[in-house]
């Protein structure tokens, strides 16, 4: 029984390792790195970081002021109020375009970046995570800048407008191709770990059923079905 529990624990660890790259809503591409170079204005209590390699931003507002991030047409997209309330602009195309890694459908016809914002509360913790197409490579092919897949290469710079109170600023960043160092196949290794974990789980299940079948067909005095 102890041996079985050890195997189960190992399986759980393998599954966690396999699932690690997809821990975020948008997992991102491990071959890329989106790096924040600077955030302006520099205000105490404003924190912005990248999640999922090149996929998401997380913003935290503890500035005591309203922080607003603009969408793709310069319209107000999301704002974090001083009291922690987070609101999205229902009429911003970005509210809908950001729901997928790549833009496959147009924003709903009722969206209008030039209209007065229609705010809807989405959180009250002063935190917001969003996928932003300006921070990652949108093509299905390799960027033309990449000549060597194993060499770190700059793809482009980006700037995402925001404001803190009445102060205008931006998230300035750079997207890099980093590839797999030494050609190490990260995605392939993760997939292999997942397959091995599934195979081990299947073997354990079959063995357990066989033991139960043997116990039920040939019971003996004092015998008991194994439970674990």
C-alpha positions, 0 to 999 in steps of 0.5 A: 500500500505504501508503494502504491501511495508513492507511485500515486504521489509521483504521478501527481507530481508528473501531472503538475509538471506537465500542466505548468506551462498552461497554468495561465489562461493564455499559456503563451509561447516559451520560445518568446519573451515579452519584457517590460522595459519601463512603465511611465509615469513612475508612481508608487503602488503601480505594478505591472508584470508579464505572465506566460512568457509573451501572453498576458499583463498583470496590473496592480493598482495601489496608487490611490488614483485611477489607472486606465489602460487604453485599447487598440484604437486609443479608447479606454479599455480597462480602469482600476479605481482607487478603491480597488474596483476594476471596470472594463469598457463594454464598448471597447473592441479590445474587451472582445479581441483579447479573449483569444490568443490570435484575432480570429473574429471581429469585435461585435458590431456594437463596439465603438472606440469613439463612443463614451465608455460603458463601464462594467465591474469585473473585479474588486481587488485592484488587480487585472490580468489581460491578454494583449496582442501588442505584446506578442507575435501574431504570425503563424510563421517565424518572425523574419528577424529570426535567422538562428532559432537558437539565438536570442533575437529582438522582434519588436518594441511596443508601447501600450498607452495608460494613465495614472490620474491625469498623468499620461504614460505607457507600458514600454516593452520589447518582444524577443525570440529566445528559442530553446537553448541548445535546441532543448525541446521544451514542448516535446518534453512536457508532452512526453511527461504527460504521456508517461504519467497517463501510461503509469496511471493506466498500468496501476488501474489495470493492476488494481482491477486484477487484484480485486478480481482475484480477491473476489474469486478466491476469498480465504479466511481473514482475507480482505480486499486491498484498499488504497 
